[in-house]
């Protein structure tokens, strides 16, 4: 009888722990979209307008409204954010262009007679986290098109790709946030010098 009771207790505890683990595994990875200034260039002058970005990348949505950016491999967990991707990208260009010497303003769309302006199109954004015991490998990709406008017309269209791959201890959302930030920074580092060159050229 004692052996049977012990087996029953162990079985109950096992089911209880399994339920906890399954519940934890189904919790999505919520990330914040952050940016830190990284470009160190000058040469901008006058006012430049940034139009509301065009978002063409594929992303689903949770019932809560959170945007699905990617997945945690081997689980049913999604990588989600409640932040607006367009606002995140706009903020990055706003900070860097202002630091480069421009007076920067955001608008819903560029006026026909815009003196200097840019239109951003986000064509791809994805991130995958692969958890291996106590470490997590994170890979993020991003593609962005930037139209440079001057004197009311497009003078140049640039296409950029950003990529980051990193490994970190633990399985928190922090490495994902960092990877996305580095990916965007790698694009902005390419874009700002290009924009200054064409916007300030004759």
C-alpha positions as CSV (number, residue, x, y, z in Angstrom):
1,X,0.0,0.0,0.0
2,X,2.8,2.4,0.9
3,X,4.5,1.7,-2.5
4,X,1.2,2.5,-4.3
5,X,0.7,5.7,-2.4
6,X,4.3,6.8,-3.2
7,X,3.7,6.1,-6.9
8,X,0.5,8.1,-6.9
9,X,2.1,11.1,-5.2
10,X,5.1,11.0,-7.6
11,X,2.7,10.8,-10.6
12,X,0.7,13.7,-9.3
13,X,3.8,15.8,-8.7
14,X,5.0,14.8,-12.2
15,X,1.8,16.0,-13.9
16,X,2.0,19.2,-11.8
17,X,5.5,20.0,-12.8
18,X,4.8,19.1,-16.5
19,X,2.0,21.6,-16.5
20,X,4.2,24.3,-15.1
21,X,6.9,23.6,-17.7
22,X,4.4,23.5,-20.6
23,X,2.9,26.7,-19.4
24,X,6.2,28.5,-19.2
25,X,7.2,27.2,-22.6
26,X,4.1,28.7,-24.2
27,X,4.8,32.3,-22.9
28,X,5.8,34.5,-25.8
29,X,9.0,36.5,-25.9
30,X,8.0,40.1,-25.6
31,X,10.7,42.5,-26.8
32,X,11.1,46.3,-26.9
33,X,12.4,48.0,-30.0
34,X,15.2,50.3,-29.0
35,X,17.9,52.4,-30.7
36,X,21.2,54.0,-29.7
37,X,23.0,56.6,-31.7
38,X,26.0,55.1,-33.5
39,X,26.9,57.2,-36.6
40,X,29.6,59.8,-36.2
41,X,29.3,62.0,-39.3
42,X,28.5,65.6,-40.0
43,X,27.8,67.7,-43.1
44,X,24.0,68.0,-43.1
45,X,22.4,71.4,-43.5
46,X,18.9,72.8,-43.6
47,X,15.7,70.9,-43.0
48,X,15.0,67.3,-44.0
49,X,11.6,65.7,-43.8
50,X,11.0,62.0,-42.9
51,X,7.8,60.5,-44.3
52,X,5.9,57.9,-42.4
53,X,7.6,54.6,-43.3
54,X,6.0,52.1,-45.7
55,X,5.8,48.6,-44.0
56,X,5.9,45.8,-46.5
57,X,7.4,43.1,-44.4
58,X,5.2,40.1,-43.5
59,X,4.1,39.9,-39.8
60,X,1.2,38.3,-38.1
61,X,-0.6,39.7,-35.1
62,X,-1.7,38.2,-31.7
63,X,-5.2,38.7,-30.5
64,X,-3.7,41.3,-28.1
65,X,-2.6,43.3,-31.1
66,X,1.1,42.6,-30.5
67,X,3.2,42.1,-33.7
68,X,4.8,38.8,-34.4
69,X,8.4,39.3,-35.4
70,X,9.7,35.7,-35.3
71,X,9.8,32.5,-33.4
72,X,11.7,30.6,-30.7
73,X,12.7,27.4,-32.5
74,X,11.6,24.1,-31.0
75,X,8.8,25.7,-29.0
76,X,5.3,27.2,-29.7
77,X,6.6,30.6,-28.5
78,X,6.5,33.7,-30.7
79,X,8.7,36.7,-30.6
80,X,6.4,39.7,-30.3
81,X,6.4,43.4,-29.7
82,X,3.9,46.0,-28.8
83,X,6.1,48.7,-30.3
84,X,5.5,50.2,-33.8
85,X,8.3,49.1,-36.2
86,X,7.8,52.2,-38.4
87,X,8.2,54.5,-35.4
88,X,11.4,52.6,-34.3
89,X,13.0,53.0,-37.7
90,X,11.9,56.7,-38.0
91,X,13.4,57.4,-34.6
92,X,16.8,55.9,-35.7
93,X,17.0,58.1,-38.8
94,X,15.6,61.2,-36.9
95,X,18.4,60.9,-34.2
96,X,21.2,60.3,-36.7
97,X,20.2,63.0,-39.2
98,X,19.8,65.6,-36.5
99,X,23.2,64.7,-35.1
100,X,24.6,65.1,-38.6
101,X,23.5,68.7,-38.7
102,X,20.0,68.6,-40.1
103,X,16.8,70.1,-38.7
104,X,14.6,67.1,-38.8
105,X,10.8,66.8,-39.0
106,X,8.5,63.8,-39.4
107,X,5.4,64.0,-41.7
108,X,2.7,61.6,-42.9
109,X,3.9,62.1,-46.5
110,X,6.3,64.3,-48.3
111,X,4.9,67.5,-49.9
112,X,5.3,67.7,-53.7
113,X,7.7,70.6,-53.4
114,X,9.8,69.1,-50.6
115,X,13.3,70.7,-50.5
116,X,14.9,67.7,-48.8
117,X,13.3,64.5,-47.6
118,X,13.4,60.7,-47.3
119,X,10.9,57.9,-47.7
120,X,11.7,54.7,-45.9
121,X,10.3,51.3,-46.9
122,X,10.7,48.3,-44.6
123,X,10.6,45.3,-46.9
124,X,11.9,42.6,-44.5
125,X,12.2,42.1,-40.7
126,X,12.6,38.7,-39.1
127,X,14.2,37.2,-36.0
128,X,14.7,33.7,-34.8
129,X,15.9,32.5,-31.4
130,X,17.3,29.0,-31.0
131,X,17.5,27.9,-27.4
132,X,20.2,25.3,-26.5
133,X,20.1,24.2,-22.9
134,X,21.5,27.3,-21.1
135,X,22.3,29.4,-24.1
136,X,20.3,31.1,-26.8
137,X,21.4,31.8,-30.4
138,X,19.7,34.8,-32.0
139,X,19.6,35.7,-35.7
140,X,17.9,38.8,-37.1
141,X,17.6,40.2,-40.6
142,X,16.2,43.4,-42.0
143,X,15.9,45.0,-45.5
144,X,15.2,48.7,-46.0
145,X,14.8,50.9,-49.0
146,X,15.5,54.7,-48.7
147,X,14.4,57.2,-51.2
148,X,16.2,60.5,-51.1
149,X,14.2,63.5,-52.3
150,X,15.4,66.9,-53.3
151,X,13.7,69.8,-55.0
152,X,10.4,67.9,-55.2
153,X,11.7,64.7,-56.9
154,X,13.5,61.4,-56.1
155,X,17.2,61.8,-56.8
156,X,18.4,58.5,-55.5
157,X,17.0,55.2,-54.1
158,X,19.2,53.1,-51.8
159,X,18.7,49.5,-50.7
160,X,20.2,48.2,-47.5
161,X,20.4,44.9,-45.7
162,X,21.2,44.4,-42.0
163,X,22.1,41.2,-40.2
164,X,23.1,40.1,-36.7
165,X,23.9,36.8,-35.2
166,X,24.7,36.4,-31.5
167,X,24.9,33.9,-28.6
168,X,24.1,34.6,-25.0
169,X,23.6,32.8,-21.7
170,X,20.0,32.4,-20.6
171,X,16.8,32.6,-22.5
172,X,15.5,36.1,-21.8
173,X,14.3,38.6,-24.4
174,X,17.3,40.9,-23.9
175,X,19.5,39.3,-26.6
176,X,16.6,39.6,-29.0
177,X,16.2,43.3,-28.3
178,X,20.0,43.8,-28.7
179,X,20.1,41.8,-32.0
180,X,17.4,43.9,-33.5
181,X,19.1,47.1,-32.4
182,X,22.4,46.1,-33.9
183,X,20.7,45.1,-37.1
184,X,19.0,48.5,-37.5
185,X,22.3,50.3,-36.6
186,X,24.2,48.4,-39.3
187,X,21.7,49.8,-41.9
188,X,21.7,53.3,-40.5
189,X,25.5,53.3,-40.5
190,X,25.4,52.7,-44.3
191,X,22.5,55.1,-45.0
192,X,23.4,58.3,-43.3
193,X,26.7,59.0,-45.1
194,X,24.9,58.2,-48.4
195,X,22.1,60.5,-47.7
196,X,24.3,63.4,-46.7
197,X,26.3,62.9,-50.0
198,X,23.2,63.1,-52.2
199,X,21.2,65.7,-50.3
200,X,24.1,68.1,-50.1
201,X,25.4,67.5,-53.6
202,X,24.7,70.0,-56.3
